[in-house]
Amino acid sequence: MANTPAEKSFFWPRLIRPIIRKHKHSIVDLCTSAAKIERRIIAKSHGMEGGYQKIKKMGWGDLWYFERRVPHKFRKEGRYGKRLW
């Protein structure tokens, strides 16, 4: 499959709207390689691994090269199964 970073970048999601910046978190809308629109919330607690530090400098149309990651402290078992908050 893809070996070099340039080849891997074809499968990275792209920001399709301006970033919504809130206090201690940012909300991004991405177009994935499967041609689906996905909304992600990046909290300050996600740190460098989750992309919070990089999102401050990104803009509309940039590639999002971070994996989808939800830290365990945000996963909760509820009455209806797993939920994020």
N, C-alpha and C positions, 0 to 999 in steps of 0.2 A: 504494500500500500504506500502511503506517504512516508518518505524517509527524511527529507530535509524540512526545516521550518517553513520555507517558502511553499512547499507542497502541502504541508499541514494547514497552512493558513487558508486554503480553499474550503476547509471544513469548519472554520471558526465562525461564530455568529457575528453579526454586524449591528451596531446601534442604528436604529431607524428613526428615532425621535430625539429631541433634546433631552438631556438628563434632568430629572426632577430632583433637585437637591433640597433635602430637609435637614433638620437638626440631628446630627449623628447617624444619618443614613441617606442613601441615594436610591432612586428608583430608575431603572433602565428598561427600555423596550428593545428587544433583540429579534432579528430575523435569523432563524437557525438554518443549518444546512439542509434540513428536511422541509424547508419553505414554510415554517410555522412561526407565528409571532409569539414571543414569550416575554413575560414581564418578570424581572428579578429585583429583589430588594437587597441591597448591599449595605449591611450595617457596619458601623465603626468597629464593632467587636470582631468582625471577620478579619480585620488586619490586612497585612500584605498578601497572604495566601488567597484571600477572598476577593481582592481587588479594590478595597476601599481607598488605599493611598493613590492608586493609579487612576481611579475614576474621576478624581478632582481635575486631572489634566486632559481627560478624554473629551471628545466632542462628537457631534452628530456625524455618523458615517464611519467612525473608527471601528476597527476589529476588536472584538472582545475575546481575549485569549486565555481567560480563566475558566477552569472547570466549574460545573455546577456543584456547589458545596453548601451544605447547611450544617453548622456545628451541632454536636450532640446536645449542647445546653439549650438549644432552641427547639429540639424535637420533643414533643410531648405526646404521651399516650392519652387519648381522650375516649369519650364514650363511643365515638364513631370512628375510631382508629387513629392513625398518626396524623398529626396536624403540625403546622409550623409555629403558630402562636395562638 
